[in-house]
């Protein structure tokens, strides 16, 4: 990833100061919410929000959930979108994996 700083007047500046460090939070302390949304074309998707961690961990969780549900989905903007309206199944999967999750919204 390229540095965003173009020029600095600080002679002691190093690019290492700008790196963002994400704290890893264990799954039992995650506070996930499962939303449902209707998309164009009458498609229903469930969205898992509130995950705190790296993009890689989010993608790994997405793979596990999609595989156990037997459906497709994607990861965008820190959210997992799953092509299902069965939120109870998602809730059970996340709870079995050790995550604290709740149903939210419509």
Long-range contacts (C-beta under 8 A, 24 or more apart in sequence): 22-52, 22-53, 22-54, 23-52, 24-53, 24-54, 24-57, 25-52, 25-53, 27-97, 27-98, 27-99, 28-98, 28-99, 28-100, 29-100, 30-99, 30-100, 30-101, 31-100, 32-94, 32-99, 32-100, 32-101, 32-102, 33-101, 33-102, 33-103, 33-104, 33-105, 34-87, 34-90, 34-91, 34-94, 34-101, 34-102, 34-103, 34-104, 35-104, 35-105, 35-106, 36-85, 36-87, 36-105, 36-106, 37-105, 37-106, 43-83, 44-83, 44-84, 44-85, 45-73, 45-81, 45-82, 45-83, 45-84, 46-81, 46-82, 46-84, 46-85, 46-86, 46-87, 46-90, 47-79, 47-80, 47-81, 47-82, 48-79, 48-80, 48-82, 48-90, 48-94, 48-101, 49-78, 49-79, 49-104, 51-78, 51-79, 51-80, 61-97, 64-93, 64-97, 65-90, 65-93, 65-94, 68-93, 69-93
